Amino acid sequence: MRRLLLLLLACLLSGLLIVPTVRAQDPPTQTPAAGALDPTTAQALDRLAVVLAEKRLARDRATAAGTADPTLDTEIRQLSWQFAALAARFDVQGFEAPQQGKFDLQQELEQLIRPLLRMLKDATAEPRQVADLKARLEQVQQRHAQAARAARGVERTRDALPPESPARAEAERELRQRWAPIIGSLRDEMLVLQANLGQLQEGKRSLVETATGSVKNFLNSSGTSLVLSVLVFLSVFFGLRFVVDLLLRRRRAARGFSLRLLEVVLRLLVVLAAVAATLVVPYARDDFLLLAIGIVFLLGAGWVLVRMAPQFVEQVRLLLNIGGVREGERILVDGLPFQVTALRFYTRLDNPDLQGGALRVPVQFLIGRRSRQSAPDEPWFPTRVGDIVLLQDGTFGPVRVQTPETVVVEHLGAPRSLPTAAFLQQAPRNLSRGFVLDVTLPLGREPMRELQPDALAGLEHELLQAAVARRSPDAVRSLRVQFQQVTPNGCELLLLATCGGELAADYYALRRGLQQAFVQACARRGWALPAPAVTALLPGGDGTQSA
């Protein structure tokens, strides 16, 4: 336990120890001796004392002359507070005249992100200046065109008047005194704007150069702080997470509510500690630009967390094992059942009967889902690898591969791949776990009179002997022959043979053998079979005989 505590303290202090180490590399500065003033402070105090004396003398003279100026009192008070603050090394103004101003959130945020805004302003200064010049040039050109049109209108009016008309002389004066100076002034302004715009465009850098320069400036000013912040975050985050995992590793066998709550709280504290240690780096290095960027990022992350609070609450409920999905229960994923074996930030889902049946999903994947307790004998999948199956479409053979995505059945010696969902829709019969073989046996009209109980018992005995002749005696557990129905050509008997899973591969062979044994038994007894029934009993007579 002592080692764990030492490791925890080392992880907490690893990021904070980086900053003093880096600061130790800065150029050394001479620290004034205890009780002595540095030269800058002494010079500032002398200057404030001189200015205060001058202001007080000016106030006394104005008061004696009867022309008191209230602004002098305000200036003296402000200078006195400055002198007192330097002399006492204490905010005397805040102590004597505390301000109970209204808190302005917008103003506080502007002051907080002012370094970031200044950086963006500097980065976009040249494009904004070019845009302003272009807008001003376009405006001057429009005014010049309007003035030129007006001057031409006055000229046309002047030319239409007779030479001796007083209006002609007034039009001349209008052109000379009004429009000529305006057009000349606008032309000169256009030339100046075009010259300035040309100079800016000649020295304008490309987008790549501008972006590269901005990145270089940022790295030169805040690059070291950024690298140190990343290192501190990684060291504190992974270090504390390792310590938390080490502390909780021995208790994960019995994960009660208290342990789950402790784990969630520790995970959150790890993230908060890593973020706080990261912000300490730019604060300690006086890198307020990077600090402003970090705070803006945190504000954005906090806003996102507030908007997604319902989802986070549901995730916490799941992690505490009090949500809709609980550890150890059964959940459906894409139509397949899985057991929730480990309910954590990355939850583990297992299906023991599937190859690759272990899924690792984030906890948010379980939001909106429900789990339930599994029955004692409830299967996780209808088959296992190696089982013999019979599908509704006639596919018959052993299962070679079964995963959450694909099931491969070897049908007639060739593999057939089906999506797992499609395989389940085929209602597979797992013959390897035992099956009941039902065979319809047709008879003609004449043998119907001889179907007495002892005759059926003898037929059952002969068919059972034929079934176990080449197989284990215990393979066919029971065999019964029952009367099924009357047909136009006679009647039908139903044979039900209960077989063990070892006969699964001989499913169709056993069916054909029983049909053959029935035909032979009827021949020995002299029982006639209807012609359609004989055709059906021949190999290939129905869809199942050729399998």
C-alpha positions as CSV (number, residue, x, y, z in Angstrom):
1,M,0.0,0.0,0.0
2,R,2.9,2.4,0.7
3,R,4.2,1.8,-2.8
4,L,0.8,2.7,-4.3
5,L,0.6,5.9,-2.3
6,L,4.1,6.9,-3.4
7,L,3.3,6.2,-7.0
8,L,0.1,8.2,-6.8
9,L,2.0,11.2,-5.4
10,A,4.6,10.9,-8.1
11,C,2.0,11.0,-10.8
12,L,0.3,14.0,-9.3
13,L,3.5,16.0,-9.0
14,S,5.1,14.8,-12.3
15,G,3.4,17.5,-14.4
16,L,3.9,20.3,-11.8
17,L,7.6,19.5,-11.5
18,I,8.2,20.2,-15.2
19,V,7.3,23.9,-14.9
20,P,9.9,24.8,-12.2
21,T,12.5,22.8,-14.1
22,V,11.8,24.8,-17.3
23,R,11.7,28.1,-15.4
24,A,15.1,27.3,-13.9
25,Q,16.5,27.5,-17.5
26,D,15.3,31.1,-17.9
27,P,18.0,33.8,-17.7
28,P,18.8,34.5,-14.0
29,T,17.6,37.8,-12.5
30,Q,19.1,39.5,-9.6
31,T,16.8,39.5,-6.6
32,P,17.0,42.5,-4.3
33,A,18.1,41.9,-0.8
34,A,15.4,41.6,1.9
35,G,14.1,45.1,3.0
36,A,15.7,46.9,-0.1
37,L,13.8,48.4,-3.0
38,D,14.7,47.6,-6.6
39,P,15.8,50.6,-8.7
40,T,12.6,50.6,-10.8
41,T,10.3,50.8,-7.8
42,A,12.4,53.5,-6.1
43,Q,12.4,55.6,-9.3
44,A,8.6,55.2,-9.7
45,L,8.1,56.3,-6.0
46,D,10.3,59.4,-6.5
47,R,8.4,60.3,-9.7
48,L,5.0,59.9,-8.0
49,A,6.1,62.0,-5.1
50,V,7.2,64.8,-7.4
51,V,4.0,64.7,-9.3
52,L,1.9,64.6,-6.1
53,A,3.7,67.7,-4.8
54,E,3.1,69.6,-8.1
55,K,-0.6,68.6,-8.1
56,R,-1.1,69.7,-4.5
57,L,0.7,73.0,-5.1
58,A,-1.5,73.6,-8.2
59,R,-4.6,72.8,-6.1
60,D,-3.6,75.1,-3.3
61,R,-3.1,78.0,-5.8
62,A,-6.4,77.3,-7.5
63,T,-8.2,77.3,-4.2
64,A,-6.5,80.6,-3.1
65,A,-7.5,82.2,-6.4
66,G,-11.1,81.0,-6.0
67,T,-11.0,78.7,-9.1
68,A,-11.0,75.3,-7.6
69,D,-10.8,72.4,-10.1
70,P,-12.5,69.1,-9.0
71,T,-10.4,67.1,-11.5
72,L,-7.3,68.0,-9.5
73,D,-8.7,66.3,-6.4
74,T,-9.5,63.2,-8.5
75,E,-6.0,63.1,-10.0
76,I,-4.4,63.6,-6.5
77,R,-6.4,60.8,-5.1
78,Q,-5.5,58.4,-7.9
79,L,-1.8,59.3,-7.6
80,S,-1.9,58.9,-3.9
81,W,-3.4,55.4,-4.3
82,Q,-0.7,54.4,-6.7
83,F,2.0,55.7,-4.4
84,A,0.4,53.8,-1.4
85,A,0.1,50.6,-3.4
86,L,3.8,50.7,-4.4
87,A,4.9,51.6,-0.9
88,A,2.7,49.1,1.0
89,R,2.7,46.5,-1.7
90,F,-1.0,46.2,-1.2
91,D,-4.1,47.3,-3.2
92,V,-4.9,50.4,-1.1
93,Q,-7.6,51.6,-3.6
94,G,-9.5,48.3,-3.4
95,F,-9.2,48.4,0.4
96,E,-10.3,52.0,0.9
97,A,-12.9,52.2,-1.9
98,P,-14.1,48.7,-2.7
99,Q,-16.3,48.6,-5.8
100,Q,-19.6,46.8,-5.7
101,G,-19.9,46.9,-9.4
102,K,-22.4,44.7,-11.4
103,F,-20.8,41.5,-12.7
104,D,-20.8,41.6,-16.5
105,L,-20.3,38.1,-17.9
106,Q,-19.7,39.4,-21.5
107,Q,-17.0,41.8,-20.4
108,E,-15.3,39.2,-18.3
109,L,-15.3,36.7,-21.2
110,E,-13.9,39.4,-23.5
111,Q,-11.1,40.2,-21.1
112,L,-10.4,36.4,-20.8
113,I,-10.2,35.7,-24.5
114,R,-8.6,39.0,-25.4
115,P,-5.2,37.4,-26.2
116,L,-6.8,35.0,-28.5
117,L,-8.8,37.7,-30.3
118,R,-5.6,39.8,-30.6
119,M,-3.8,36.8,-32.2
120,L,-6.7,36.3,-34.7
121,K,-6.8,40.1,-35.4
122,D,-3.0,40.1,-36.2
123,A,-3.3,37.1,-38.3
124,T,-6.1,38.6,-40.4
125,A,-4.8,42.2,-40.4
126,E,-3.4,42.1,-44.0
127,P,-6.5,40.5,-45.6
128,R,-8.8,42.9,-43.8
129,Q,-6.7,45.9,-44.9
130,V,-6.9,44.8,-48.5
131,A,-10.6,44.2,-48.2
132,D,-11.1,47.7,-46.7
133,L,-9.1,49.3,-49.5
134,K,-11.0,47.5,-52.2
135,A,-14.3,48.5,-50.7
136,R,-13.2,52.1,-50.4
137,L,-11.9,52.1,-53.9
138,E,-15.1,50.7,-55.3
139,Q,-17.1,53.4,-53.4
140,V,-14.8,56.2,-54.7
141,Q,-15.1,54.9,-58.3
142,Q,-18.9,54.9,-58.0
143,R,-18.9,58.5,-56.7
144,H,-16.4,59.5,-59.5
145,A,-18.7,58.0,-62.2
146,Q,-21.8,59.7,-60.7
147,A,-19.9,63.1,-60.6
148,A,-18.7,62.6,-64.2
149,R,-22.3,61.9,-65.4
150,A,-23.5,65.0,-63.5
151,A,-20.8,67.1,-65.1
152,R,-21.6,65.8,-68.6
153,G,-25.3,66.7,-67.9
154,V,-24.3,70.2,-67.0
155,E,-22.2,70.5,-70.1
156,R,-25.1,69.4,-72.3
157,T,-27.3,71.9,-70.7
158,R,-24.7,74.7,-71.2
159,D,-24.3,73.8,-74.8
160,A,-28.0,74.0,-75.4
161,L,-28.3,77.5,-74.0
162,P,-27.6,80.6,-76.2
163,P,-24.2,82.3,-75.8
164,E,-25.7,85.5,-74.3
165,S,-28.0,83.6,-71.8
166,P,-27.2,84.3,-68.1
167,A,-27.9,80.6,-67.4
168,R,-25.0,79.6,-69.7
169,A,-22.6,81.7,-67.5
170,E,-24.1,80.1,-64.4
171,A,-23.6,76.6,-65.9
172,E,-20.0,77.5,-66.6
173,R,-19.5,78.6,-63.0
174,E,-21.2,75.3,-61.8
175,L,-18.8,73.2,-63.8
176,R,-15.8,75.2,-62.7
177,Q,-16.6,75.7,-59.0
178,R,-18.5,72.5,-58.1
179,W,-17.9,69.5,-60.3
180,A,-14.3,70.1,-61.5
181,P,-12.9,70.2,-57.9
182,I,-15.1,67.1,-56.9
183,I,-14.0,65.1,-59.9
184,G,-10.3,66.1,-59.3
185,S,-10.5,65.2,-55.6
186,L,-12.1,61.8,-56.3
187,R,-9.5,61.1,-59.1
188,D,-6.7,61.9,-56.7
189,E,-8.2,59.6,-54.0
190,M,-8.6,56.8,-56.5
191,L,-4.9,57.1,-57.5
192,V,-3.8,57.0,-53.8
193,L,-6.1,54.0,-53.0
194,Q,-4.8,52.1,-56.1
195,A,-1.2,52.8,-55.2
196,N,-1.7,51.5,-51.6
197,L,-3.6,48.5,-52.9
198,G,-0.9,47.7,-55.4
199,Q,1.8,47.9,-52.6
200,L,-0.2,45.6,-50.4
201,Q,-0.8,43.1,-53.2
202,E,2.9,43.1,-54.2
203,G,3.9,42.3,-50.7
204,K,1.0,40.0,-50.1
205,R,2.0,36.4,-49.1
206,S,0.3,33.3,-50.3
207,L,-2.2,31.5,-48.1
208,V,0.4,28.8,-47.4
209,E,3.0,31.3,-46.4
210,T,0.5,33.2,-44.2
211,A,-0.6,30.0,-42.5
212,T,3.0,28.8,-42.1
213,G,4.0,32.2,-40.6
214,S,1.1,32.1,-38.2
215,V,2.0,28.6,-37.1
216,K,5.7,29.6,-36.7
217,N,4.7,32.7,-34.6
218,F,2.5,30.6,-32.4
219,L,5.1,27.9,-32.0
220,N,7.8,30.5,-31.2
221,S,5.6,32.2,-28.6
222,S,3.7,29.2,-27.2
223,G,5.3,26.1,-28.7
224,T,7.2,25.2,-25.5
225,S,4.2,25.7,-23.4
226,L,2.1,23.6,-25.7
227,V,4.6,20.7,-25.7
228,L,4.9,20.8,-21.9
229,S,1.1,20.9,-21.6
230,V,0.7,17.8,-23.7
231,L,3.4,16.0,-21.7
232,V,1.9,17.0,-18.4
233,F,-1.6,15.8,-19.5
234,L,-0.3,12.5,-20.8
235,S,1.8,11.8,-17.8
236,V,-0.8,12.7,-15.2
237,F,-3.7,11.1,-17.1
238,F,-2.1,7.7,-17.8
239,G,-0.2,7.7,-14.5
240,L,-3.3,8.3,-12.4
241,R,-5.3,5.8,-14.5
242,F,-2.6,3.2,-13.9
243,V,-2.8,3.8,-10.2
244,V,-6.6,3.6,-10.2
245,D,-6.5,0.3,-12.1
246,L,-3.9,-1.0,-9.7
247,L,-6.1,-0.1,-6.7
248,L,-9.3,-1.6,-8.1
249,R,-7.8,-4.7,-9.7
250,R,-8.0,-6.8,-6.5
251,R,-11.6,-5.9,-5.9
252,R,-13.1,-6.4,-9.4
253,A,-14.2,-9.9,-8.5
254,A,-17.1,-8.6,-6.5
255,R,-18.2,-5.4,-8.2
256,G,-20.9,-4.0,-5.9
257,F,-22.6,-0.6,-6.2
258,S,-20.1,1.1,-3.9
259,L,-17.1,-0.1,-5.9
260,R,-18.7,0.9,-9.2
261,L,-19.5,4.4,-7.8
262,L,-15.9,4.7,-6.6
263,E,-14.6,3.7,-10.0
264,V,-16.7,6.3,-11.8
265,V,-15.7,9.0,-9.4
266,L,-12.0,8.1,-9.7
267,R,-12.2,8.1,-13.5
268,L,-13.8,11.6,-13.4
269,L,-11.2,12.8,-10.9
270,V,-8.4,11.5,-13.2
271,V,-9.7,13.5,-16.1
272,L,-10.2,16.7,-14.0
273,A,-6.7,16.3,-12.4
274,A,-5.1,15.9,-15.9
275,V,-6.9,19.0,-17.2
276,A,-6.0,21.1,-14.2
277,A,-2.4,20.1,-14.4
278,T,-2.4,21.0,-18.1
279,L,-3.7,24.5,-17.4
280,V,-1.1,25.0,-14.7
281,V,1.7,25.0,-17.4
282,P,0.6,28.1,-19.4
283,Y,-0.4,29.9,-16.2
284,A,3.0,29.3,-14.6
285,R,4.8,30.3,-17.8
286,D,2.7,33.5,-18.2
287,D,1.5,32.2,-21.6
288,F,-1.9,33.8,-21.5
289,L,-2.6,33.1,-25.2
290,L,-2.4,29.4,-24.7
291,L,-4.3,29.7,-21.4
292,A,-7.1,31.6,-23.2
293,I,-7.2,28.9,-25.9
294,G,-7.4,26.2,-23.2
295,I,-10.2,28.0,-21.3
296,V,-12.2,28.6,-24.5
297,F,-11.8,24.9,-25.3
298,L,-13.0,24.0,-21.8
299,L,-16.0,26.3,-22.1
300,G,-17.0,24.7,-25.4
301,A,-16.5,21.2,-23.9
302,G,-18.7,22.2,-20.9
303,W,-21.4,23.5,-23.2
304,V,-21.4,20.2,-25.1
305,L,-21.5,18.3,-21.8
306,V,-24.5,20.4,-20.7
307,R,-26.3,19.7,-24.0
308,M,-25.6,15.9,-23.7
309,A,-26.3,15.7,-20.0
310,P,-29.2,13.2,-20.4
311,Q,-26.9,10.8,-22.3
312,F,-24.1,11.1,-19.7
313,V,-26.6,10.4,-16.9
314,E,-27.7,7.3,-18.7
315,Q,-24.1,6.2,-19.1
316,V,-23.4,6.7,-15.5
317,R,-26.5,4.6,-14.6
318,L,-25.2,1.8,-16.8
319,L,-21.7,2.0,-15.2
320,L,-23.3,1.8,-11.8
321,N,-25.3,-1.3,-12.9
322,I,-28.6,0.3,-12.2
323,G,-29.6,1.0,-15.8
324,G,-31.6,-0.9,-18.4
325,V,-28.6,-3.2,-19.1
326,R,-27.0,-5.1,-16.2
327,E,-23.9,-7.2,-15.8
328,G,-24.4,-11.0,-16.1
329,E,-27.7,-10.6,-18.0
330,R,-28.7,-11.5,-21.5
331,I,-29.0,-8.8,-24.3
332,L,-29.8,-9.0,-28.0
333,V,-27.4,-7.5,-30.5
334,D,-28.4,-7.7,-34.2
335,G,-30.8,-10.5,-33.3
336,L,-28.2,-12.6,-31.5
337,P,-28.1,-13.1,-27.7
338,F,-25.0,-12.0,-25.8
339,Q,-24.1,-12.1,-22.1
340,V,-22.9,-8.8,-20.5
341,T,-19.8,-10.2,-18.8
342,A,-18.1,-6.8,-17.9
343,L,-20.1,-3.6,-17.8
344,R,-17.5,-0.8,-17.9
345,F,-16.6,2.2,-20.2
346,Y,-15.9,-0.5,-22.8
347,T,-18.3,-3.3,-22.2
348,R,-17.5,-6.9,-23.0
349,L,-20.3,-9.0,-24.5
350,D,-19.8,-12.8,-24.9
351,N,-21.6,-15.6,-26.7
352,P,-19.9,-18.9,-25.8
353,D,-21.4,-20.8,-28.7
354,L,-20.1,-18.5,-31.5
355,Q,-16.5,-18.3,-32.8
356,G,-15.3,-14.8,-32.2
357,G,-18.3,-14.2,-30.1
358,A,-16.6,-11.7,-27.8
359,L,-17.6,-8.1,-28.5
360,R,-16.1,-4.9,-27.0
361,V,-18.5,-2.0,-27.3
362,P,-18.5,1.5,-25.7
363,V,-21.0,2.0,-23.0
364,Q,-23.0,4.5,-25.0
365,F,-23.8,1.6,-27.4
366,L,-26.0,0.2,-24.6
367,I,-28.1,3.3,-24.2
368,G,-31.8,2.6,-24.9
369,R,-31.3,-1.2,-24.7
370,R,-32.7,-3.7,-22.2
371,S,-31.3,-6.9,-20.8
372,R,-32.9,-9.8,-18.9
373,Q,-32.0,-12.8,-16.8
374,S,-31.2,-15.9,-18.8
375,A,-33.0,-19.2,-18.1
376,P,-30.9,-22.0,-16.7
377,D,-31.1,-24.2,-19.9
378,E,-31.6,-21.4,-22.4
379,P,-29.2,-21.9,-25.4
380,W,-27.0,-19.1,-26.7
381,F,-27.2,-20.5,-30.2
382,P,-29.1,-23.4,-31.7
383,T,-26.0,-25.2,-33.0
384,R,-22.3,-25.6,-32.3
385,V,-19.4,-26.2,-34.7
386,G,-19.6,-29.8,-35.9
387,D,-23.3,-30.3,-35.3
388,I,-25.4,-31.7,-38.1
389,V,-28.2,-29.4,-39.1
390,L,-31.2,-29.6,-41.4
391,L,-32.7,-26.3,-42.7
392,Q,-36.1,-25.5,-44.1
393,D,-34.7,-25.1,-47.6
394,G,-33.3,-28.7,-47.6
395,T,-29.7,-27.7,-46.7
396,F,-28.2,-30.7,-44.7
397,G,-24.7,-31.1,-43.3
398,P,-22.3,-30.3,-40.5
399,V,-21.7,-26.7,-39.3
400,R,-18.1,-25.8,-40.1
401,V,-18.0,-22.1,-39.0
402,Q,-20.4,-20.0,-37.0
403,T,-19.6,-16.4,-36.1
404,P,-21.8,-13.3,-35.3
405,E,-21.8,-12.5,-39.0
406,T,-21.7,-15.9,-40.9
407,V,-22.6,-19.5,-40.6
408,V,-21.0,-22.0,-43.0
409,V,-22.7,-25.4,-43.5
410,E,-21.1,-28.2,-45.6
411,H,-23.9,-29.2,-47.8
412,L,-23.3,-32.3,-50.1
413,G,-19.5,-31.8,-49.7
414,A,-19.5,-28.1,-50.6
415,P,-19.5,-25.2,-48.0
416,R,-22.6,-23.0,-48.1
417,S,-22.3,-19.6,-46.4
418,L,-25.3,-17.9,-44.9
419,P,-25.6,-14.7,-42.9
420,T,-26.3,-15.6,-39.3
421,A,-29.7,-13.8,-39.3
422,A,-30.7,-15.7,-42.5
423,F,-29.5,-19.0,-40.9
424,L,-31.7,-18.5,-37.9
425,Q,-34.7,-17.6,-40.2
426,Q,-34.3,-21.1,-41.7
427,A,-35.3,-22.6,-38.3
428,P,-32.4,-25.1,-38.2
429,R,-33.0,-28.6,-36.8
430,N,-30.0,-29.7,-34.8
431,L,-29.9,-33.4,-35.4
432,S,-26.7,-33.9,-33.4
433,R,-28.7,-33.5,-30.2
434,G,-31.1,-36.3,-31.1
435,F,-34.1,-36.3,-33.4
436,V,-37.3,-38.1,-34.3
437,L,-37.5,-39.5,-37.8
438,D,-41.1,-39.6,-39.2
439,V,-41.7,-41.7,-42.3
440,T,-45.0,-42.1,-44.1
441,L,-45.7,-45.8,-45.2
442,P,-48.5,-46.3,-47.8
443,L,-50.6,-49.5,-48.0
444,G,-53.2,-50.7,-50.4
445,R,-56.9,-51.5,-49.7
446,E,-56.5,-55.3,-49.2
447,P,-53.8,-55.1,-46.4
448,M,-56.0,-52.7,-44.4
449,R,-58.1,-55.8,-43.2
450,E,-54.9,-57.3,-41.7
451,L,-53.8,-54.3,-39.7
452,Q,-54.3,-55.8,-36.3
453,P,-52.3,-54.8,-33.2
454,D,-50.2,-57.9,-33.4
455,A,-49.5,-57.3,-37.1
456,L,-48.3,-53.7,-36.3
457,A,-46.2,-55.0,-33.5
458,G,-44.5,-57.5,-35.7
459,L,-43.9,-54.8,-38.4
460,E,-42.4,-52.6,-35.7
461,H,-40.0,-55.3,-34.7
462,E,-38.8,-56.0,-38.2
463,L,-38.3,-52.4,-39.0
464,L,-36.4,-51.9,-35.7
465,Q,-34.1,-54.8,-36.5
466,A,-33.5,-53.4,-39.9
467,A,-32.7,-50.0,-38.4
468,V,-30.1,-51.3,-35.9
469,A,-28.6,-54.0,-38.2
470,R,-25.6,-51.9,-39.2
471,R,-25.6,-49.5,-36.3
472,S,-25.3,-49.5,-32.5
473,P,-28.3,-51.1,-30.8
474,D,-28.6,-48.0,-28.6
475,A,-28.7,-45.6,-31.6
476,V,-32.4,-46.1,-32.3
477,R,-34.0,-45.6,-28.9
478,S,-37.5,-46.5,-29.9
479,L,-39.6,-47.2,-33.0
480,R,-43.4,-47.1,-33.4
481,V,-45.8,-47.6,-36.3
482,Q,-49.2,-46.0,-36.1
483,F,-52.2,-45.8,-38.3
484,Q,-52.2,-42.3,-39.9
485,Q,-55.1,-41.9,-42.4
486,V,-57.2,-43.4,-45.1
487,T,-56.3,-42.5,-48.7
488,P,-58.2,-43.1,-52.0
489,N,-55.7,-45.9,-52.8
490,G,-55.7,-47.5,-49.3
491,C,-54.2,-46.1,-46.1
492,E,-51.1,-44.7,-44.7
493,L,-49.0,-45.7,-41.7
494,L,-46.8,-43.3,-39.7
495,L,-43.4,-44.5,-38.5
496,L,-41.8,-42.6,-35.7
497,A,-38.2,-43.5,-34.8
498,T,-36.5,-41.8,-31.9
499,C,-32.7,-41.7,-32.7
500,G,-29.6,-40.4,-30.9
501,G,-27.4,-37.7,-32.1
502,E,-24.8,-40.2,-33.4
503,L,-27.2,-41.0,-36.3
504,A,-27.4,-37.4,-37.4
505,A,-25.1,-37.9,-40.4
506,D,-27.2,-41.0,-41.5
507,Y,-30.5,-39.1,-41.4
508,Y,-31.4,-39.7,-45.0
509,A,-29.7,-43.1,-45.2
510,L,-31.8,-44.2,-42.2
511,R,-35.0,-42.9,-43.9
512,R,-34.2,-44.8,-47.1
513,G,-33.3,-48.0,-45.1
514,L,-36.6,-48.0,-43.2
515,Q,-38.6,-47.5,-46.4
516,Q,-36.7,-50.4,-48.1
517,A,-37.3,-52.6,-45.0
518,F,-41.0,-51.7,-45.1
519,V,-41.2,-52.7,-48.8
520,Q,-39.5,-56.0,-48.0
521,A,-41.8,-56.7,-45.0
522,C,-44.8,-56.1,-47.2
523,A,-43.5,-58.5,-49.8
524,R,-43.0,-61.2,-47.2
525,R,-46.6,-60.7,-46.0
526,G,-48.1,-60.5,-49.4
527,W,-49.3,-57.0,-48.9
528,A,-49.9,-55.0,-52.0
529,L,-48.7,-51.4,-52.3
530,P,-50.6,-48.8,-54.4
531,A,-48.7,-47.9,-57.6
532,P,-48.3,-44.1,-56.7
533,A,-46.8,-45.2,-53.3
534,V,-44.3,-47.5,-55.0
535,T,-43.1,-44.6,-57.2
536,A,-42.8,-42.4,-54.1
537,L,-40.7,-45.0,-52.3
538,L,-38.3,-45.5,-55.1
539,P,-34.9,-43.7,-54.8
540,G,-35.3,-40.1,-56.0
541,G,-39.1,-40.4,-55.9
542,D,-39.4,-37.4,-53.6
543,G,-37.3,-34.4,-52.8
544,T,-35.6,-36.1,-49.8
545,Q,-34.6,-39.4,-51.2
546,S,-31.6,-38.2,-53.2
547,A,-30.0,-36.4,-50.3
